[in-house]
Amino acid sequence: MTDHIAERRKFLTLGAAGVAAPLLVGGRARAASSPGSPRENFDVMAYGAKGDGKTIDSPAINQAIEAAAASGGGTVRFPAGTYLSFSIRLKSNVSIYLGPGATVLAADTPSSGGGGYDPPEANEWDKYQDFGHSHWHNSLIWGEELHDISILGPGLIWGKGLSRGGGDKVLPAGVGNKSISLKNCRNVTLRDLSILHGGHFAILATGVDNLTIDNLLIDTNRDAMDVDCCRNVRISNSSVNSPWDDGICLKSSYGLGYARSCDHVTVTNCYVTGGYEEGTLLDATYKRIGPDYKAPRNGRIKFGTESNGGFRNITISNCVVEDCRGIALETVDGALLEDVAISNITMRDITDVPFFLRLGSRMRAPGTPQSENCAVC
Protein backbone atom coordinates (compact mmCIF):
# COMPACT_ATOMS: atom_id res chain seq x y z
CA MET A 1 0.00 0.00 0.00
CA THR A 2 2.82 2.34 0.90
CA ASP A 3 4.55 1.64 -2.43
CA HIS A 4 1.31 2.40 -4.31
CA ILE A 5 0.95 5.81 -2.61
CA ALA A 6 4.57 6.67 -3.31
CA GLU A 7 4.21 5.78 -6.98
CA ARG A 8 1.02 7.92 -7.22
CA ARG A 9 2.77 10.94 -5.69
CA LYS A 10 5.66 10.52 -8.12
CA PHE A 11 3.22 10.43 -11.06
CA LEU A 12 1.43 13.62 -9.92
CA THR A 13 4.74 15.43 -9.45
CA LEU A 14 5.93 14.55 -12.94
CA GLY A 15 2.53 15.48 -14.40
CA ALA A 16 2.63 18.91 -12.80
CA ALA A 17 6.13 19.50 -14.12
CA GLY A 18 4.98 18.50 -17.61
CA VAL A 19 2.15 21.01 -17.53
CA ALA A 20 4.37 23.78 -16.25
CA ALA A 21 7.18 23.16 -18.73
CA PRO A 22 5.59 24.95 -21.72
CA LEU A 23 5.28 28.08 -19.57
CA LEU A 24 9.06 28.35 -19.23
CA VAL A 25 10.22 30.63 -22.03
CA GLY A 26 13.82 31.73 -22.40
CA GLY A 27 14.69 30.48 -18.92
CA ARG A 28 11.95 32.53 -17.17
CA ALA A 29 8.45 31.61 -16.15
CA ARG A 30 5.49 33.26 -17.83
CA ALA A 31 1.99 33.32 -16.41
CA ALA A 32 -0.58 31.43 -18.43
CA SER A 33 -2.92 33.68 -20.42
CA SER A 34 -6.66 33.23 -20.17
CA PRO A 35 -8.44 32.48 -23.46
CA GLY A 36 -8.74 35.57 -25.61
CA SER A 37 -6.47 37.71 -23.42
CA PRO A 38 -3.67 39.77 -25.08
CA ARG A 39 -0.37 37.98 -25.18
CA GLU A 40 1.71 41.08 -24.56
CA ASN A 41 1.46 44.59 -23.17
CA PHE A 42 3.15 47.47 -25.00
CA ASP A 43 3.71 50.62 -22.94
CA VAL A 44 3.85 53.69 -25.20
CA MET A 45 6.53 55.23 -22.98
CA ALA A 46 8.81 52.30 -23.75
CA TYR A 47 8.65 53.41 -27.39
CA GLY A 48 9.54 57.03 -26.67
CA ALA A 49 6.26 58.73 -25.76
CA LYS A 50 6.75 61.48 -23.18
CA GLY A 51 3.21 62.15 -22.00
CA ASP A 52 4.17 65.71 -21.09
CA GLY A 53 1.52 67.51 -23.17
CA LYS A 54 4.24 69.26 -25.20
CA THR A 55 6.02 66.59 -27.22
CA ILE A 56 4.24 65.16 -30.26
CA ASP A 57 3.83 61.56 -29.14
CA SER A 58 1.96 60.05 -32.10
CA PRO A 59 5.12 58.65 -33.80
CA ALA A 60 5.98 56.72 -30.63
CA ILE A 61 2.37 55.60 -30.18
CA ASN A 62 2.19 54.34 -33.75
CA GLN A 63 5.46 52.48 -33.23
CA ALA A 64 3.99 50.73 -30.19
CA ILE A 65 0.87 49.78 -32.18
CA GLU A 66 3.00 48.43 -35.02
CA ALA A 67 5.01 46.35 -32.57
CA ALA A 68 1.84 44.90 -31.03
CA ALA A 69 0.45 44.03 -34.46
CA ALA A 70 3.74 42.46 -35.56
CA SER A 71 3.70 40.18 -32.51
CA GLY A 72 0.25 38.90 -33.42
CA GLY A 73 -1.71 41.23 -31.17
CA GLY A 74 -1.62 42.84 -27.76
CA THR A 75 -2.59 45.80 -25.63
CA VAL A 76 -0.99 49.21 -26.12
CA ARG A 77 -1.07 50.90 -22.74
CA PHE A 78 -1.07 54.61 -21.94
CA PRO A 79 -0.05 55.31 -18.34
CA ALA A 80 -1.02 58.59 -16.69
CA GLY A 81 0.06 61.59 -18.77
CA THR A 82 -1.04 63.86 -21.60
CA TYR A 83 -0.11 62.54 -25.04
CA LEU A 84 -0.12 65.33 -27.62
CA SER A 85 -0.80 63.66 -30.95
CA PHE A 86 -1.61 63.83 -34.62
CA SER A 87 -3.07 60.77 -36.35
CA ILE A 88 -2.89 57.46 -34.46
CA ARG A 89 -3.36 54.44 -36.76
CA LEU A 90 -5.05 51.37 -35.35
CA LYS A 91 -4.17 47.78 -36.32
CA SER A 92 -6.05 44.47 -36.19
CA ASN A 93 -5.86 42.43 -32.97
CA VAL A 94 -4.63 45.44 -31.02
CA SER A 95 -6.35 46.97 -28.01
CA ILE A 96 -5.73 50.55 -26.87
CA TYR A 97 -5.96 51.03 -23.12
CA LEU A 98 -6.05 54.56 -21.71
CA GLY A 99 -5.25 54.16 -18.05
CA PRO A 100 -6.40 56.36 -15.16
CA GLY A 101 -5.06 59.88 -15.69
CA ALA A 102 -4.17 59.26 -19.35
CA THR A 103 -5.28 61.84 -21.95
CA VAL A 104 -4.79 61.65 -25.69
CA LEU A 105 -4.76 65.32 -26.74
CA ALA A 106 -5.36 66.34 -30.36
CA ALA A 107 -2.59 68.73 -31.42
CA ASP A 108 -3.24 71.98 -33.24
CA THR A 109 -2.73 71.89 -36.99
CA PRO A 110 0.70 73.35 -37.87
CA SER A 111 0.31 76.96 -39.00
CA SER A 112 3.25 76.74 -41.40
CA GLY A 113 1.71 73.98 -43.53
CA GLY A 114 2.96 70.44 -43.92
CA GLY A 115 2.69 67.73 -41.34
CA GLY A 116 -0.31 67.50 -39.06
CA TYR A 117 -3.01 64.86 -39.39
CA ASP A 118 -3.14 62.26 -42.13
CA PRO A 119 -4.67 63.69 -45.32
CA PRO A 120 -8.23 62.76 -46.30
CA GLU A 121 -8.18 59.78 -48.64
CA ALA A 122 -9.74 60.02 -52.09
CA ASN A 123 -13.41 59.03 -52.31
CA GLU A 124 -15.20 59.21 -55.64
CA TRP A 125 -18.56 58.97 -53.83
CA ASP A 126 -18.13 62.09 -51.72
CA LYS A 127 -20.83 64.02 -53.61
CA TYR A 128 -23.53 61.95 -51.88
CA GLN A 129 -22.73 63.12 -48.32
CA ASP A 130 -20.82 65.93 -46.69
CA PHE A 131 -17.04 66.06 -46.43
CA GLY A 132 -16.93 64.79 -42.86
CA HIS A 133 -18.81 61.58 -43.72
CA SER A 134 -16.70 60.90 -46.82
CA HIS A 135 -13.22 60.59 -45.31
CA TRP A 136 -11.78 58.72 -42.35
CA HIS A 137 -8.01 59.09 -42.32
CA ASN A 138 -7.98 62.76 -41.33
CA SER A 139 -8.70 61.89 -37.71
CA LEU A 140 -7.01 61.71 -34.34
CA ILE A 141 -7.52 57.92 -34.13
CA TRP A 142 -8.52 55.94 -37.21
CA GLY A 143 -8.68 52.44 -38.66
CA GLU A 144 -9.79 50.89 -41.95
CA GLU A 145 -10.33 47.23 -42.96
CA LEU A 146 -9.49 46.03 -39.45
CA HIS A 147 -10.82 43.35 -37.14
CA ASP A 148 -10.75 42.63 -33.42
CA ILE A 149 -9.84 46.05 -32.08
CA SER A 150 -10.80 47.95 -28.96
CA ILE A 151 -10.29 51.31 -27.31
CA LEU A 152 -10.83 51.11 -23.58
CA GLY A 153 -10.83 53.57 -20.69
CA PRO A 154 -10.96 55.02 -18.13
CA GLY A 155 -8.82 57.68 -19.82
CA LEU A 156 -9.82 60.72 -21.88
CA ILE A 157 -9.65 61.65 -25.55
CA TRP A 158 -9.59 65.44 -25.89
CA GLY A 159 -10.02 66.67 -29.45
CA LYS A 160 -8.80 70.17 -28.69
CA GLY A 161 -6.93 70.67 -31.98
CA LEU A 162 -9.61 69.16 -34.25
CA SER A 163 -11.79 71.14 -36.66
CA ARG A 164 -15.55 71.01 -36.20
CA GLY A 165 -15.96 71.53 -39.95
CA GLY A 166 -18.63 73.69 -41.49
CA GLY A 167 -21.34 72.49 -43.86
CA ASP A 168 -19.76 70.68 -46.78
CA LYS A 169 -16.52 72.62 -46.59
CA VAL A 170 -13.47 70.67 -47.81
CA LEU A 171 -10.69 70.74 -45.23
CA PRO A 172 -7.07 70.95 -46.39
CA ALA A 173 -4.54 68.19 -45.80
CA GLY A 174 -3.11 68.29 -42.30
CA VAL A 175 -6.40 69.25 -40.62
CA GLY A 176 -8.12 66.62 -38.49
CA ASN A 177 -11.86 66.65 -37.79
CA LYS A 178 -12.77 63.41 -35.95
CA SER A 179 -11.68 61.88 -32.66
CA ILE A 180 -12.29 58.22 -33.57
CA SER A 181 -12.98 57.19 -37.16
CA LEU A 182 -13.51 53.61 -38.37
CA LYS A 183 -14.31 52.25 -41.83
CA ASN A 184 -15.09 48.66 -42.89
CA CYS A 185 -14.09 47.04 -39.61
CA ARG A 186 -15.52 44.20 -37.57
CA ASN A 187 -15.49 43.09 -33.94
CA VAL A 188 -14.91 46.51 -32.39
CA THR A 189 -15.34 47.57 -28.77
CA LEU A 190 -15.29 51.11 -27.40
CA ARG A 191 -15.75 51.06 -23.64
CA ASP A 192 -15.28 53.19 -20.50
CA LEU A 193 -13.84 56.22 -22.35
CA SER A 194 -14.55 59.90 -22.06
CA ILE A 195 -14.36 62.18 -25.10
CA LEU A 196 -14.23 65.97 -24.82
CA HIS A 197 -14.56 68.43 -27.73
CA GLY A 198 -14.53 65.68 -30.34
CA GLY A 199 -14.50 67.76 -33.56
CA HIS A 200 -17.01 67.13 -36.36
CA PHE A 201 -17.53 63.61 -34.97
CA ALA A 202 -16.43 62.25 -31.63
CA ILE A 203 -17.06 58.81 -33.16
CA LEU A 204 -17.69 58.04 -36.83
CA ALA A 205 -18.17 54.33 -37.57
CA THR A 206 -18.95 53.46 -41.21
CA GLY A 207 -19.44 49.88 -42.36
CA VAL A 208 -18.49 48.56 -38.92
CA ASP A 209 -20.07 45.23 -37.93
CA ASN A 210 -20.24 43.69 -34.46
CA LEU A 211 -19.73 47.05 -32.79
CA THR A 212 -20.06 47.56 -29.03
CA ILE A 213 -20.15 51.07 -27.55
CA ASP A 214 -20.55 50.89 -23.78
CA ASN A 215 -20.19 53.22 -20.80
CA LEU A 216 -18.90 56.23 -22.73
CA LEU A 217 -19.18 59.84 -21.59
CA ILE A 218 -19.07 62.26 -24.54
CA ASP A 219 -19.19 66.03 -24.06
CA THR A 220 -18.62 67.59 -27.44
CA ASN A 221 -18.90 70.46 -29.90
CA ARG A 222 -20.70 68.65 -32.77
CA ASP A 223 -21.92 65.07 -33.35
CA ALA A 224 -21.17 62.60 -30.58
CA MET A 225 -21.74 59.17 -32.18
CA ASP A 226 -22.49 58.59 -35.86
CA VAL A 227 -23.12 54.92 -36.67
CA ASP A 228 -23.29 54.70 -40.46
CA CYS A 229 -24.05 51.56 -42.53
CA CYS A 230 -23.25 49.34 -39.53
CA ARG A 231 -24.69 45.98 -38.51
CA ASN A 232 -25.09 44.27 -35.16
CA VAL A 233 -24.44 47.31 -32.98
CA ARG A 234 -24.94 47.69 -29.24
CA ILE A 235 -24.87 51.19 -27.75
CA SER A 236 -25.45 51.16 -24.01
CA ASN A 237 -24.95 52.88 -20.66
CA SER A 238 -23.55 56.06 -22.22
CA SER A 239 -24.03 59.77 -21.52
CA VAL A 240 -23.87 62.41 -24.25
CA ASN A 241 -23.92 66.21 -24.22
CA SER A 242 -23.93 67.67 -27.76
CA PRO A 243 -25.38 71.20 -27.74
CA TRP A 244 -24.45 71.96 -31.38
CA ASP A 245 -25.39 68.77 -33.22
CA ASP A 246 -26.75 65.25 -32.88
CA GLY A 247 -26.12 63.00 -29.90
CA ILE A 248 -26.60 59.40 -31.01
CA CYS A 249 -27.12 59.34 -34.76
CA LEU A 250 -27.72 56.37 -37.07
CA LYS A 251 -27.01 56.95 -40.76
CA SER A 252 -26.87 54.98 -44.00
CA SER A 253 -24.84 57.16 -46.33
CA TYR A 254 -23.34 56.40 -49.74
CA GLY A 255 -19.83 56.92 -48.42
CA LEU A 256 -18.82 53.30 -49.09
CA GLY A 257 -19.83 53.59 -52.74
CA TYR A 258 -22.99 51.54 -52.41
CA ALA A 259 -26.21 51.59 -50.41
CA ARG A 260 -25.82 49.62 -47.17
CA SER A 261 -28.41 49.54 -44.42
CA CYS A 262 -27.89 50.35 -40.78
CA ASP A 263 -29.21 47.10 -39.38
CA HIS A 264 -29.77 45.28 -36.08
CA VAL A 265 -28.95 48.16 -33.74
CA THR A 266 -29.83 48.42 -30.05
CA VAL A 267 -29.59 51.70 -28.11
CA THR A 268 -30.35 51.29 -24.42
CA ASN A 269 -29.79 52.86 -21.01
CA CYS A 270 -28.38 56.10 -22.44
CA TYR A 271 -28.69 59.75 -21.42
CA VAL A 272 -28.74 62.29 -24.25
CA THR A 273 -28.82 66.05 -23.81
CA GLY A 274 -27.82 69.27 -25.50
CA GLY A 275 -28.50 71.43 -22.48
CA TYR A 276 -25.14 71.82 -20.75
CA GLU A 277 -22.20 74.05 -21.51
CA GLU A 278 -19.51 71.97 -23.16
CA GLY A 279 -17.31 70.23 -20.65
CA THR A 280 -19.67 70.57 -17.70
CA LEU A 281 -21.24 67.14 -18.10
CA LEU A 282 -17.74 65.67 -18.06
CA ASP A 283 -16.60 67.56 -14.95
CA ALA A 284 -20.02 67.11 -13.28
CA THR A 285 -20.61 70.83 -12.70
CA TYR A 286 -23.70 70.63 -14.97
CA LYS A 287 -23.89 74.27 -16.06
CA ARG A 288 -27.13 74.80 -17.96
CA ILE A 289 -26.95 76.71 -21.23
CA GLY A 290 -28.13 80.26 -20.68
CA PRO A 291 -29.38 82.93 -23.12
CA ASP A 292 -25.84 84.18 -23.78
CA TYR A 293 -24.44 80.76 -24.70
CA LYS A 294 -24.78 80.45 -28.46
CA ALA A 295 -25.88 76.85 -28.95
CA PRO A 296 -29.05 75.40 -30.51
CA ARG A 297 -29.26 72.56 -27.93
CA ASN A 298 -29.55 69.87 -30.59
CA GLY A 299 -28.64 66.66 -28.76
CA ARG A 300 -31.28 64.03 -29.67
CA ILE A 301 -31.33 60.50 -30.99
CA LYS A 302 -31.68 60.59 -34.76
CA PHE A 303 -31.95 58.40 -37.86
CA GLY A 304 -30.61 60.19 -40.96
CA THR A 305 -30.42 62.56 -42.56
CA GLU A 306 -28.10 60.44 -44.77
CA SER A 307 -30.40 57.56 -45.72
CA ASN A 308 -29.28 55.80 -48.88
CA GLY A 309 -29.18 52.27 -47.48
CA GLY A 310 -31.99 52.52 -44.97
CA PHE A 311 -32.64 51.46 -41.38
CA ARG A 312 -33.92 48.07 -40.27
CA ASN A 313 -34.41 46.20 -37.03
CA ILE A 314 -33.63 49.02 -34.61
CA THR A 315 -34.52 49.05 -30.91
CA ILE A 316 -34.29 52.11 -28.66
CA SER A 317 -35.22 51.62 -25.01
CA ASN A 318 -34.72 52.87 -21.46
CA CYS A 319 -33.20 56.20 -22.50
CA VAL A 320 -33.49 59.71 -21.07
CA VAL A 321 -33.60 62.57 -23.58
CA GLU A 322 -33.38 65.98 -21.94
CA ASP A 323 -33.16 69.64 -22.94
CA CYS A 324 -32.66 68.91 -26.65
CA ARG A 325 -34.62 67.97 -29.78
CA GLY A 326 -36.07 64.57 -28.87
CA ILE A 327 -36.04 61.66 -31.33
CA ALA A 328 -36.02 62.02 -35.14
CA LEU A 329 -36.68 59.32 -37.75
CA GLU A 330 -35.81 60.57 -41.23
CA THR A 331 -35.45 58.92 -44.62
CA VAL A 332 -34.96 61.30 -47.52
CA ASP A 333 -32.46 59.62 -49.87
CA GLY A 334 -34.49 56.74 -51.23
CA ALA A 335 -34.21 54.06 -48.57
CA LEU A 336 -36.54 51.99 -46.44
CA LEU A 337 -37.04 52.65 -42.73
CA GLU A 338 -38.68 49.62 -41.14
CA ASP A 339 -39.05 47.50 -38.02
CA VAL A 340 -38.14 50.12 -35.47
CA ALA A 341 -39.23 49.79 -31.82
CA ILE A 342 -38.94 52.68 -29.36
CA SER A 343 -40.00 52.11 -25.75
CA ASN A 344 -39.65 53.36 -22.18
CA ILE A 345 -38.27 56.79 -23.12
CA THR A 346 -38.22 59.69 -20.66
CA MET A 347 -38.16 63.20 -22.17
CA ARG A 348 -37.77 66.51 -20.37
CA ASP A 349 -37.58 70.10 -21.62
CA ILE A 350 -37.64 69.17 -25.31
CA THR A 351 -36.73 72.20 -27.41
CA ASP A 352 -39.09 71.58 -30.37
CA VAL A 353 -41.05 68.30 -30.79
CA PRO A 354 -40.60 65.00 -28.93
CA PHE A 355 -40.80 62.92 -32.12
CA PHE A 356 -39.97 64.14 -35.61
CA LEU A 357 -40.79 61.77 -38.51
CA ARG A 358 -39.80 62.79 -42.03
CA LEU A 359 -40.31 61.05 -45.36
CA GLY A 360 -38.61 63.23 -47.98
CA SER A 361 -37.15 63.23 -51.46
CA ARG A 362 -33.76 64.89 -51.29
CA MET A 363 -32.53 61.85 -53.25
CA ARG A 364 -28.76 62.14 -53.12
CA ALA A 365 -28.77 58.56 -54.43
CA PRO A 366 -31.33 56.67 -56.54
CA GLY A 367 -34.40 55.07 -54.99
CA THR A 368 -37.80 55.76 -53.43
CA PRO A 369 -38.06 56.61 -49.72
CA GLN A 370 -40.37 54.42 -47.61
CA SER A 371 -41.28 53.90 -43.99
CA GLU A 372 -42.88 50.76 -42.51
CA ASN A 373 -43.59 49.03 -39.21
CA CYS A 374 -42.41 51.71 -36.76
CA ALA A 375 -43.74 51.34 -33.23
CA VAL A 376 -43.48 53.84 -30.39
CA CYS A 377 -44.79 52.82 -27.00
JOLIN-V418215 format. One record per pair of residues at least 6 apart in sequence whose ideal C-beta (glycine too) atoms are under 8 Angstrom apart, sorted by the first residue. I is the first residue (numbers start at 0). GAP is how many residues later the second one is. If there is no record, write none. Layout:
BEGIN
i	gap
I	GAP
I	GAP
END
This chain:
BEGIN
i	gap
19	9
22	6
22	7
22	8
22	9
23	6
32	6
37	35
37	36
37	37
37	57
38	32
38	33
38	34
38	35
39	28
39	31
39	33
39	34
39	35
40	33
40	34
40	36
41	22
41	23
41	25
41	26
41	32
41	33
41	34
41	35
42	21
42	34
42	36
43	7
43	13
43	16
43	17
43	20
43	32
43	33
43	34
43	35
43	39
44	6
44	34
44	36
45	18
46	13
46	14
46	16
46	17
46	20
47	9
47	11
47	12
47	15
48	6
48	8
48	11
48	12
48	15
48	29
48	32
48	34
49	7
49	10
49	31
50	6
50	27
50	28
50	29
50	30
50	31
50	32
50	51
51	29
51	30
52	28
52	29
52	30
52	31
52	52
53	30
54	29
55	28
55	29
55	30
55	51
56	26
56	27
56	28
57	25
57	27
57	28
57	29
57	30
57	49
60	15
60	22
60	24
60	27
61	26
61	27
63	12
64	11
64	23
64	24
64	25
64	26
64	29
64	31
65	25
67	6
67	7
67	8
67	23
67	25
67	26
68	22
68	23
68	24
68	25
71	21
72	19
72	20
72	21
72	75
73	19
73	20
73	21
74	19
74	20
74	21
74	22
75	18
75	19
75	20
75	21
76	20
76	22
77	18
77	19
77	20
77	21
77	24
77	26
77	77
78	20
78	22
78	23
79	19
79	20
79	21
79	22
80	20
80	21
80	22
81	21
81	23
82	19
82	20
82	21
82	22
83	21
83	23
84	19
84	20
84	21
84	22
84	55
85	21
85	29
85	30
85	31
85	32
85	54
85	90
86	30
86	31
86	50
86	51
86	52
86	53
86	54
86	55
86	89
87	16
87	52
87	53
87	54
88	29
88	53
88	54
89	6
89	51
89	52
89	53
89	56
89	59
89	92
90	52
90	55
90	58
91	54
91	55
91	56
91	57
92	54
92	55
92	56
93	55
94	54
94	55
94	56
94	57
95	45
95	53
95	54
95	55
95	56
96	55
97	6
97	53
97	54
97	55
97	56
97	57
97	58
97	59
97	95
98	55
98	56
99	54
99	55
100	54
101	53
101	54
102	52
102	53
102	54
102	55
103	36
103	37
103	51
103	52
103	53
103	54
104	53
104	55
104	56
105	34
105	51
105	52
105	53
105	54
105	55
105	56
105	70
105	73
105	93
106	9
106	54
107	52
107	53
108	7
108	8
108	52
108	54
108	65
108	66
108	67
109	6
109	64
112	61
113	60
114	59
115	57
115	58
115	59
115	60
116	21
116	22
116	23
116	57
116	58
116	59
117	19
117	20
117	21
117	24
117	58
118	18
118	19
118	54
118	55
119	11
119	14
119	15
119	17
119	18
119	51
119	53
120	14
120	15
120	16
122	11
122	12
122	132
122	134
123	133
124	9
124	129
124	130
124	131
124	132
125	8
125	9
125	129
126	237
127	125
127	126
127	127
127	180
127	205
127	236
127	237
128	124
128	125
128	126
128	177
128	235
129	35
129	37
129	38
130	34
130	37
130	38
130	39
130	40
131	33
131	45
131	46
131	68
131	69
131	72
132	71
132	73
132	93
132	95
132	118
132	120
132	122
132	173
133	121
135	6
135	8
135	42
135	45
135	46
135	47
135	68
135	70
136	7
136	44
137	33
137	35
137	37
137	38
137	39
137	40
138	37
138	38
138	39
138	40
138	41
138	42
138	65
139	17
139	19
139	22
139	36
139	38
139	39
139	40
139	59
140	10
140	16
140	38
140	39
140	40
141	36
141	38
141	39
141	40
141	41
142	6
142	38
142	39
142	40
142	42
143	38
143	39
143	40
143	41
144	38
144	39
144	40
145	36
145	39
145	40
145	42
146	38
146	39
146	40
147	38
147	39
148	36
148	38
148	39
148	40
149	38
149	39
149	40
149	41
150	29
150	38
150	39
150	40
150	42
151	37
151	38
151	39
151	40
151	41
152	38
152	39
152	40
152	41
152	62
153	38
153	39
153	40
154	38
154	39
155	37
155	38
155	39
155	40
156	22
156	23
156	36
156	37
156	38
156	39
156	41
156	45
157	37
157	38
157	39
158	20
158	36
158	37
158	38
158	39
158	40
158	43
158	61
159	36
159	37
160	15
161	14
161	15
161	16
161	17
161	35
161	36
161	37
161	38
162	8
162	12
162	13
162	14
162	36
162	37
163	13
163	35
163	36
163	57
163	58
163	80
164	6
164	12
164	34
164	35
164	57
170	6
175	23
176	22
176	23
176	24
177	20
177	21
177	22
177	23
177	24
177	25
177	26
178	16
178	19
178	20
178	22
178	23
178	24
179	10
179	15
179	21
179	22
179	23
179	24
180	20
180	22
180	23
181	6
181	22
181	23
181	24
181	26
182	23
182	24
182	25
182	73
183	22
183	23
183	24
183	72
184	20
184	22
184	23
184	24
185	22
185	23
185	24
186	22
186	23
187	17
187	20
187	22
187	23
187	24
188	22
188	23
188	25
189	13
189	21
189	22
189	23
189	24
189	26
190	21
190	22
190	23
190	24
190	25
191	22
191	23
191	24
192	23
192	24
193	22
193	23
193	24
193	25
193	88
194	7
194	8
194	21
194	22
194	23
194	24
194	25
194	29
195	23
195	24
195	82
195	83
195	86
196	22
196	23
196	24
196	81
196	82
197	20
197	22
197	23
197	24
197	25
197	26
198	21
198	22
198	23
199	22
199	23
200	21
200	22
200	24
200	25
201	16
201	18
201	20
201	21
201	22
201	23
202	10
202	15
202	21
202	22
202	23
203	19
203	22
203	24
204	6
204	20
204	21
204	22
204	23
204	25
205	22
205	23
205	24
205	47
205	49
205	50
206	21
206	22
206	23
206	49
206	53
207	19
207	22
207	25
208	21
208	22
208	23
209	21
209	22
210	16
210	19
210	21
210	22
210	23
211	21
211	22
212	12
212	14
212	20
212	21
212	22
212	23
212	25
213	20
213	21
213	22
213	23
213	24
214	21
214	22
214	23
215	9
215	22
215	23
215	24
216	21
216	22
216	64
216	65
217	6
217	7
217	20
217	21
217	22
217	23
217	24
218	21
218	22
218	57
218	59
218	60
218	61
218	62
218	63
219	20
219	21
219	22
219	58
220	22
220	23
220	57
221	20
221	22
221	23
222	19
222	22
222	23
222	24
222	26
223	16
223	17
223	18
223	21
223	22
223	23
223	24
223	25
224	10
224	13
224	15
224	22
224	23
224	24
225	20
225	23
225	25
226	6
226	8
226	21
226	22
226	23
226	24
226	35
226	38
227	22
227	23
227	24
227	25
227	27
227	34
227	78
228	22
228	23
228	24
228	26
228	27
228	31
228	32
228	33
228	80
229	32
229	33
229	35
230	30
230	31
230	32
230	33
231	31
231	32
232	29
232	31
232	32
232	33
233	31
233	32
233	34
234	13
234	30
234	31
234	32
234	33
234	35
235	30
235	31
235	32
235	33
235	34
236	31
236	32
236	33
237	10
237	32
237	33
238	31
238	32
238	33
238	42
239	7
239	8
239	30
239	31
239	32
239	33
239	59
240	6
240	32
240	33
240	34
240	35
240	37
240	39
240	40
240	41
240	58
241	30
241	31
241	32
241	56
241	57
241	82
242	31
242	32
242	33
242	34
242	35
242	46
242	50
242	52
242	53
242	54
242	55
242	56
243	30
243	51
243	52
243	54
244	53
245	52
245	53
245	54
245	56
246	25
246	26
246	27
246	51
246	52
246	53
246	54
246	55
246	77
247	19
247	22
247	24
247	53
247	54
248	52
248	53
248	54
249	12
249	15
249	52
249	53
249	54
249	61
249	64
250	11
250	52
250	53
250	54
250	55
250	56
251	7
251	8
251	9
251	10
251	54
251	55
251	56
251	57
251	58
251	59
251	83
252	53
252	55
252	56
253	52
253	54
253	55
253	79
253	110
253	111
257	51
258	49
258	50
258	51
258	75
258	76
258	106
258	108
259	49
260	48
260	49
260	50
260	51
260	74
260	75
261	41
261	47
261	48
261	49
261	50
261	52
262	48
262	49
262	50
263	48
263	49
263	50
264	46
264	48
264	49
264	50
265	48
265	49
265	50
265	51
266	34
266	47
266	48
266	49
266	50
266	52
267	47
267	48
267	49
267	50
267	51
268	49
268	50
269	31
269	49
269	50
270	48
270	49
270	51
271	27
271	28
271	29
271	47
271	48
271	49
271	50
271	52
272	8
272	26
272	48
272	49
272	50
272	51
273	15
273	21
273	22
273	23
273	24
273	25
273	26
273	49
273	50
273	51
273	77
274	13
274	14
274	22
274	24
274	47
274	48
274	49
274	74
275	10
275	11
275	12
275	13
275	47
276	10
276	11
276	12
276	16
279	6
279	7
287	35
288	6
288	8
288	34
295	55
296	26
296	27
296	28
296	54
297	26
297	27
298	22
298	23
298	24
298	25
298	26
299	21
299	24
299	25
299	26
299	27
299	28
300	15
300	18
300	20
300	25
300	26
300	27
301	25
301	26
301	27
301	28
302	8
302	11
302	25
302	26
302	27
302	28
302	34
302	37
303	24
303	25
303	26
303	27
303	28
303	54
304	25
304	27
304	28
304	57
305	27
305	58
306	23
306	24
306	25
306	26
306	27
306	28
306	30
306	62
307	25
307	26
307	27
307	56
307	57
307	59
308	26
309	21
309	25
309	26
309	27
309	28
310	18
310	20
310	24
310	25
310	26
310	27
310	29
311	24
311	25
311	26
311	27
312	26
313	25
313	26
313	27
314	25
314	26
314	27
314	28
315	11
315	24
315	25
315	26
315	27
315	29
316	24
316	25
316	26
316	27
316	28
317	25
317	26
317	27
318	25
318	26
318	27
319	25
319	26
319	27
319	28
320	6
320	24
320	25
320	26
320	27
320	29
321	24
321	25
321	26
321	27
322	25
322	26
322	27
322	28
323	26
323	27
324	25
324	26
324	27
324	28
324	31
325	21
325	24
325	26
325	27
325	28
325	29
325	30
326	15
326	18
326	27
326	28
326	29
327	27
327	28
327	29
327	30
328	8
328	11
328	26
328	27
328	28
328	29
328	42
328	45
329	26
329	27
329	28
329	30
330	6
330	27
330	28
330	29
330	38
330	39
330	40
331	26
331	27
331	28
331	29
331	30
331	31
331	37
332	29
332	30
332	31
332	32
332	34
332	36
333	29
333	31
333	32
333	33
333	34
333	35
334	32
334	34
334	35
335	33
335	34
335	35
335	36
336	32
336	33
336	34
336	35
336	37
337	32
337	33
337	34
337	35
337	36
338	33
338	34
338	35
339	33
339	34
339	35
340	34
340	36
341	32
341	33
341	34
341	35
342	33
342	34
346	7
354	21
356	14
356	17
358	10
358	11
358	12
359	9
360	8
END
